[in-house]
Amino acid sequence: MFADADAGSLITAAQSGAEWGYRLLLMQVILIPLLYIAQELSIRLALGTGKGYGELIRQRFGRGMAFLSLSTLIISCFGALLTQMSGLAGAGQLLNIPIWQTISIVVVLIFTMMWTGSYRSVEKIAILFGLFGLAFLLVAWKAHPDMTQLVQQIQEMPMRDNRFLYLMAANLGTSIMPWTLIYQQSALLDKGLSLSHLKIARAETAIGATLCQLVQAAVLVAAAASFGQHGVTLETVPQIADAFTAVLGHTVGHIVFVIGMTGSAMVATIVVCLTAAWSVGEVIGVRHSLEQHPREAPWFYVAFAVMLVAGGLLVCSGINLIHLSIATGVINALLLPIVLGFLYSLARTELPQALRLQGFYAKLVAVLFVLTAGFGLYAGIAGIFT
């Protein structure tokens, strides 16, 4: 769940606060139960069936639908890689490291990690760095937001403004991300967990969903307090860091921001890589592609290398990294109907009776998923054609 507070989420939250003040803050809170509900269904499917998302779709709906699901996931994973690279490139800029140098190091590190299987060690270090992201909660508190203005603005929802809808779609897509839902399921299987771990897995997911959304809310509050009075459109990642230097001081603020952003982006990058590997393996009938030596699965490593290099070149091309990250969130929102539709259907048909989604709760989840996916489509399309 820590990967939900990734670089794209932080960038989108910062832009939301800078441009719209506190008006999108309530959305961060509303998304907590929605995120938990979706993740909890992934937990049930993993522990109740012992199979991954792609494997279940292949067995239930056939290879055609499995490849449709995989295509959706690859798009989401590629977009996620772009946002993590954008966050890392921005962190490098704060240290006066050129974008191309940062991205070159990141691409080599990621591919080496996947080739050697050393991602477990790197993940532990990245999570430690990512914990600095919790400092954003302190920054939001010390920013001393105007509570009168905050209460007033969270009641203002300019739903006729297409730019506002675009950022709503981006916030939705950077909170309920397709690749994190699939990762949740495969990761539990990789750890060898069983139904006896269901209760603790649910508790950890609830805590994770809450913390991730609170971190995003904190970034939004800090940005709103620093820039929100003027409706600023952020253009670079270093601009986001300015919201934290006002509270922690220039040096400390930059250090905390760089470490927090780097840790969050690295954790998410590892999760994205694992998700892509596991999902491809599940759809073609190989449980975990990363357990194969590159000579045994050259197709996967070549495709993965192409995706990494293509992403790196795009980030280095001079494209606006803030706009790119937000656009990725919108794409995720547009993909939600497919992902949530499959997730709901599997939870209704593939689980043992005791765990199956049924009764009033099934109807409630159906309504929430339809509203969430429908709104993601509407807001995303309306925002794109601003």
C-alpha positions as CSV (number, residue, x, y, z in Angstrom):
1,M,0.0,0.0,0.0
2,F,2.9,2.4,0.5
3,A,3.3,2.5,-3.3
4,D,-0.1,4.3,-3.5
5,A,1.6,7.5,-2.3
6,D,3.9,7.5,-5.3
7,A,5.5,10.4,-7.2
8,G,2.5,10.9,-9.4
9,S,0.2,11.1,-6.4
10,L,2.3,13.7,-4.7
11,I,2.7,15.8,-7.9
12,T,-1.0,15.7,-8.6
13,A,-1.9,16.6,-5.0
14,A,0.6,19.5,-5.1
15,Q,-0.9,20.9,-8.4
16,S,-4.4,20.5,-7.0
17,G,-3.5,22.6,-3.9
18,A,-1.6,25.2,-5.9
19,E,-4.3,25.7,-8.5
20,W,-7.5,25.2,-6.5
21,G,-6.6,25.7,-2.9
22,Y,-8.4,23.3,-0.6
23,R,-11.3,22.5,-2.9
24,L,-10.0,19.0,-3.7
25,L,-9.1,18.2,-0.1
26,L,-12.4,16.5,0.7
27,M,-11.9,14.2,-2.3
28,Q,-8.8,12.8,-0.7
29,V,-10.8,11.8,2.4
30,I,-13.7,10.3,0.4
31,L,-11.3,8.2,-1.6
32,I,-10.0,6.4,1.6
33,P,-13.0,3.9,1.9
34,L,-13.1,3.5,-1.9
35,L,-9.5,2.6,-2.0
36,Y,-9.9,0.2,0.9
37,I,-12.9,-1.6,-0.7
38,A,-11.0,-2.2,-4.0
39,Q,-7.9,-3.4,-2.2
40,E,-9.8,-5.6,0.2
41,L,-11.4,-7.4,-2.8
42,S,-7.9,-8.1,-4.1
43,I,-7.0,-9.6,-0.7
44,R,-10.0,-11.9,-0.8
45,L,-9.2,-13.1,-4.3
46,A,-5.5,-13.8,-3.5
47,L,-6.1,-15.6,-0.2
48,G,-9.4,-17.2,-1.3
49,T,-8.3,-18.6,-4.6
50,G,-4.5,-18.8,-4.4
51,K,-4.3,-17.2,-7.9
52,G,-3.3,-13.9,-9.4
53,Y,-5.6,-11.4,-11.1
54,G,-4.4,-12.2,-14.6
55,E,-4.6,-16.0,-14.0
56,L,-8.2,-15.7,-12.8
57,I,-9.3,-13.6,-15.7
58,R,-7.7,-16.1,-18.2
59,Q,-9.4,-19.0,-16.5
60,R,-12.8,-17.3,-16.1
61,F,-13.1,-15.2,-19.3
62,G,-10.5,-16.7,-21.7
63,R,-7.3,-15.5,-23.2
64,G,-8.9,-12.7,-25.2
65,M,-10.2,-10.9,-22.1
66,A,-7.0,-11.8,-20.3
67,F,-5.0,-10.0,-23.0
68,L,-7.4,-7.0,-22.8
69,S,-6.8,-6.8,-19.1
70,L,-3.1,-7.1,-19.6
71,S,-3.1,-4.4,-22.2
72,T,-4.9,-2.1,-19.8
73,L,-2.3,-3.0,-17.1
74,I,0.7,-2.4,-19.3
75,I,-0.6,1.1,-20.2
76,S,-1.1,1.8,-16.5
77,C,2.4,0.4,-15.6
78,F,4.1,2.4,-18.4
79,G,2.4,5.6,-17.3
80,A,3.4,4.8,-13.7
81,L,7.0,4.4,-14.7
82,L,6.9,7.8,-16.4
83,T,5.6,9.5,-13.3
84,Q,8.2,7.8,-11.1
85,M,11.0,8.8,-13.5
86,S,9.5,12.3,-13.5
87,G,9.6,12.5,-9.7
88,L,13.2,11.2,-9.6
89,A,14.3,13.6,-12.3
90,G,12.7,16.5,-10.4
91,A,14.5,15.4,-7.2
92,G,17.7,15.3,-9.2
93,Q,17.1,18.8,-10.4
94,L,17.0,20.0,-6.8
95,L,20.5,18.6,-6.4
96,N,21.6,20.2,-9.7
97,I,21.8,16.9,-11.5
98,P,20.8,17.1,-15.2
99,I,17.6,15.1,-16.0
100,W,19.4,12.9,-18.5
101,Q,22.0,11.8,-15.9
102,T,19.3,11.0,-13.3
103,I,17.2,9.0,-15.8
104,S,20.3,7.1,-17.1
105,I,21.2,6.0,-13.5
106,V,17.5,5.1,-12.8
107,V,17.1,3.0,-16.0
108,V,20.4,1.1,-15.3
109,L,19.5,0.6,-11.7
110,I,16.0,-0.7,-12.4
111,F,17.0,-3.1,-15.1
112,T,19.9,-4.4,-13.0
113,M,17.5,-4.9,-10.1
114,M,15.1,-6.9,-12.2
115,W,17.9,-8.9,-13.9
116,T,19.6,-9.9,-10.7
117,G,16.5,-10.2,-8.5
118,S,18.0,-7.8,-6.0
119,Y,14.7,-5.8,-5.8
120,R,14.0,-7.1,-2.3
121,S,17.1,-5.4,-0.8
122,V,16.5,-2.2,-2.7
123,E,12.8,-2.2,-1.7
124,K,13.7,-2.2,2.0
125,I,16.0,0.8,1.5
126,A,13.5,2.6,-0.6
127,I,10.7,2.1,2.0
128,L,13.0,3.5,4.7
129,F,13.6,6.6,2.5
130,G,9.9,6.7,1.7
131,L,9.0,7.1,5.3
132,F,10.4,10.6,5.0
133,G,7.2,11.2,3.1
134,L,5.3,11.1,6.4
135,A,7.1,14.4,7.2
136,F,4.7,15.9,4.7
137,L,2.0,15.5,7.5
138,L,4.1,17.7,9.8
139,V,4.7,20.2,7.0
140,A,0.9,20.5,6.4
141,W,0.4,21.1,10.1
142,K,3.2,23.7,10.4
143,A,2.0,25.5,7.2
144,H,-0.9,26.9,9.4
145,P,-3.7,26.7,6.8
146,D,-6.4,29.3,7.2
147,M,-9.2,27.1,8.7
148,T,-11.9,29.5,7.7
149,Q,-10.8,29.5,4.1
150,L,-10.3,25.7,4.2
151,V,-13.9,25.0,5.4
152,Q,-15.3,27.5,2.9
153,Q,-13.3,26.1,-0.1
154,I,-14.1,22.4,0.6
155,Q,-17.7,23.3,0.1
156,E,-17.0,24.9,-3.3
157,M,-17.0,22.4,-6.2
158,P,-16.8,24.1,-9.6
159,M,-18.0,21.1,-11.4
160,R,-18.6,23.1,-14.6
161,D,-14.9,23.9,-14.9
162,N,-13.3,21.3,-17.1
163,R,-9.8,22.0,-15.6
164,F,-11.2,21.2,-12.2
165,L,-12.8,18.0,-13.6
166,Y,-9.4,17.1,-15.1
167,L,-7.7,17.3,-11.8
168,M,-10.5,15.4,-10.1
169,A,-9.9,12.6,-12.6
170,A,-6.2,12.8,-12.0
171,N,-6.6,12.5,-8.2
172,L,-8.9,9.6,-8.7
173,G,-6.5,7.9,-11.0
174,T,-3.5,8.4,-8.7
175,S,-5.4,7.0,-5.7
176,I,-7.1,4.0,-7.1
177,M,-4.4,2.9,-9.6
178,P,-5.0,-0.3,-11.7
179,W,-1.4,-1.5,-11.2
180,T,-1.6,-1.3,-7.4
181,L,-4.8,-3.4,-7.3
182,I,-3.1,-6.2,-9.3
183,Y,0.1,-5.9,-7.3
184,Q,-1.8,-6.4,-4.0
185,Q,-3.1,-9.7,-5.2
186,S,0.1,-11.1,-6.6
187,A,2.3,-9.9,-3.7
188,L,0.2,-11.8,-1.2
189,L,0.7,-14.9,-3.2
190,D,4.4,-14.3,-3.5
191,K,4.7,-14.1,0.3
192,G,2.9,-17.4,0.6
193,L,0.1,-16.1,2.8
194,S,-3.1,-18.0,3.4
195,L,-6.6,-17.4,4.7
196,S,-5.3,-17.3,8.2
197,H,-3.7,-14.0,7.4
198,L,-6.9,-12.4,6.1
199,K,-7.6,-10.4,9.2
200,I,-4.2,-8.9,9.5
201,A,-4.0,-8.2,5.7
202,R,-7.3,-6.3,5.9
203,A,-6.0,-4.3,8.9
204,E,-2.7,-3.4,7.1
205,T,-4.6,-2.4,4.0
206,A,-6.9,-0.1,6.0
207,I,-4.0,1.5,7.7
208,G,-2.1,1.8,4.4
209,A,-5.1,3.3,2.5
210,T,-5.6,5.9,5.2
211,L,-1.9,6.9,5.5
212,C,-1.5,7.2,1.7
213,Q,-4.5,9.5,1.4
214,L,-3.4,11.5,4.4
215,V,0.0,12.1,2.9
216,Q,-1.6,13.2,-0.4
217,A,-3.9,15.5,1.6
218,A,-1.0,16.9,3.5
219,V,0.9,17.7,0.2
220,L,-2.3,19.4,-1.1
221,V,-2.7,21.5,2.1
222,A,1.0,22.5,2.1
223,A,0.7,23.6,-1.6
224,A,-2.6,25.3,-1.0
225,A,-1.2,27.3,1.9
226,S,1.9,28.3,-0.1
227,F,0.4,28.9,-3.6
228,G,-3.4,28.5,-3.4
229,Q,-4.2,32.1,-2.9
230,H,-3.0,32.9,-6.4
231,G,-4.1,29.8,-8.4
232,V,-0.6,28.9,-9.5
233,T,0.0,26.3,-12.2
234,L,3.2,24.4,-11.3
235,E,5.7,23.8,-14.1
236,T,8.5,21.9,-12.4
237,V,9.0,19.5,-9.5
238,P,11.4,21.9,-7.7
239,Q,8.5,24.4,-7.5
240,I,6.7,21.8,-5.4
241,A,9.6,21.7,-3.0
242,D,9.2,25.4,-2.4
243,A,6.0,24.6,-0.5
244,F,8.1,22.7,2.1
245,T,11.1,25.1,2.3
246,A,8.8,27.8,3.7
247,V,8.1,25.6,6.7
248,L,11.3,23.6,7.2
249,G,13.8,26.0,5.9
250,H,15.6,25.9,2.5
251,T,18.2,23.2,3.2
252,V,16.1,20.9,5.5
253,G,13.0,21.4,3.3
254,H,14.9,20.3,0.2
255,I,16.5,17.3,1.9
256,V,13.2,16.0,3.3
257,F,11.5,16.6,0.0
258,V,14.2,14.9,-2.1
259,I,14.5,11.9,0.2
260,G,10.7,11.5,0.6
261,M,10.1,11.9,-3.2
262,T,13.0,9.5,-4.0
263,G,11.8,6.9,-1.6
264,S,8.2,7.0,-2.7
265,A,9.2,6.9,-6.4
266,M,11.6,4.0,-5.9
267,V,9.1,1.9,-3.9
268,A,6.5,2.5,-6.6
269,T,9.0,1.7,-9.4
270,I,9.7,-1.6,-7.8
271,V,6.0,-2.3,-7.4
272,V,5.3,-1.4,-11.0
273,C,8.1,-3.7,-12.3
274,L,6.9,-6.6,-10.2
275,T,3.3,-6.0,-11.3
276,A,4.2,-6.0,-15.0
277,A,6.3,-9.2,-14.5
278,W,3.8,-11.1,-12.5
279,S,0.8,-10.1,-14.7
280,V,2.5,-11.1,-18.0
281,G,3.5,-14.4,-16.4
282,E,0.0,-15.1,-15.1
283,V,-1.7,-14.3,-18.5
284,I,0.6,-16.6,-20.5
285,G,0.6,-19.3,-17.8
286,V,3.9,-18.7,-16.0
287,R,3.3,-17.8,-12.4
288,H,6.2,-15.3,-11.9
289,S,8.4,-14.2,-14.8
290,L,11.1,-12.9,-12.5
291,E,11.8,-16.4,-11.2
292,Q,13.1,-17.2,-14.7
293,H,16.6,-16.5,-15.8
294,P,16.8,-14.0,-18.7
295,R,17.9,-16.8,-21.0
296,E,14.6,-18.6,-20.2
297,A,12.4,-15.6,-20.7
298,P,14.1,-13.2,-23.2
299,W,10.8,-11.9,-24.4
300,F,10.0,-10.5,-21.1
301,Y,13.4,-8.8,-20.4
302,V,13.6,-7.4,-23.9
303,A,10.1,-5.9,-23.7
304,F,10.8,-4.6,-20.3
305,A,14.1,-3.0,-21.4
306,V,12.3,-1.3,-24.4
307,M,9.6,0.1,-22.0
308,L,12.3,1.4,-19.7
309,V,14.3,3.1,-22.4
310,A,11.2,4.5,-24.1
311,G,10.0,6.0,-20.8
312,G,13.5,7.4,-20.1
313,L,13.7,9.0,-23.5
314,L,10.3,10.6,-23.1
315,V,11.1,12.0,-19.7
316,C,14.4,13.4,-21.1
317,S,12.7,14.8,-24.2
318,G,11.9,18.1,-22.5
319,I,8.3,17.4,-22.0
320,N,6.7,19.1,-19.0
321,L,7.0,16.5,-16.2
322,I,4.2,17.9,-14.1
323,H,1.7,17.8,-17.0
324,L,2.9,14.3,-17.9
325,S,2.4,13.0,-14.3
326,I,-1.1,14.5,-14.1
327,A,-2.1,13.1,-17.6
328,T,-1.0,9.6,-16.4
329,G,-3.4,9.9,-13.5
330,V,-6.2,10.8,-15.9
331,I,-5.4,7.8,-18.0
332,N,-5.7,5.6,-15.0
333,A,-9.1,7.1,-14.2
334,L,-10.2,6.3,-17.8
335,L,-9.1,2.6,-17.3
336,L,-11.0,2.1,-14.1
337,P,-14.2,0.7,-15.7
338,I,-12.2,-2.2,-17.1
339,V,-10.2,-2.9,-13.9
340,L,-13.1,-2.5,-11.4
341,G,-15.4,-4.4,-13.7
342,F,-13.2,-7.4,-13.8
343,L,-12.4,-7.1,-10.0
344,Y,-16.1,-7.1,-9.1
345,S,-17.0,-10.0,-11.5
346,L,-14.2,-12.2,-10.1
347,A,-15.2,-11.4,-6.5
348,R,-18.8,-12.4,-7.3
349,T,-18.0,-15.7,-9.1
350,E,-14.5,-17.1,-8.2
351,L,-14.4,-16.9,-4.4
352,P,-15.5,-19.7,-2.0
353,Q,-19.0,-19.1,-0.7
354,A,-17.8,-17.8,2.7
355,L,-15.7,-15.1,1.0
356,R,-17.8,-14.4,-2.0
357,L,-19.1,-10.8,-2.6
358,Q,-22.9,-11.1,-2.1
359,G,-26.0,-9.6,-0.5
360,F,-26.3,-6.0,0.4
361,Y,-22.5,-5.4,0.4
362,A,-22.3,-6.7,-3.2
363,K,-25.0,-4.2,-4.2
364,L,-23.2,-1.4,-2.3
365,V,-19.9,-2.2,-4.0
366,A,-21.5,-2.4,-7.4
367,V,-23.1,1.1,-6.9
368,L,-19.8,2.6,-5.7
369,F,-17.7,1.0,-8.5
370,V,-20.2,2.2,-11.2
371,L,-20.2,5.7,-9.8
372,T,-16.4,5.8,-9.4
373,A,-15.7,4.4,-12.9
374,G,-18.4,6.5,-14.5
375,F,-17.2,9.7,-12.9
376,G,-13.6,8.9,-13.8
377,L,-14.7,8.5,-17.5
378,Y,-16.8,11.7,-17.4
379,A,-14.2,13.9,-15.6
380,G,-11.3,12.6,-17.6
381,I,-13.0,13.0,-21.0
382,A,-14.4,16.4,-20.1
383,G,-11.0,17.5,-18.8
384,I,-9.2,16.3,-21.9
385,F,-11.4,18.3,-24.2
386,T,-11.0,21.6,-22.2
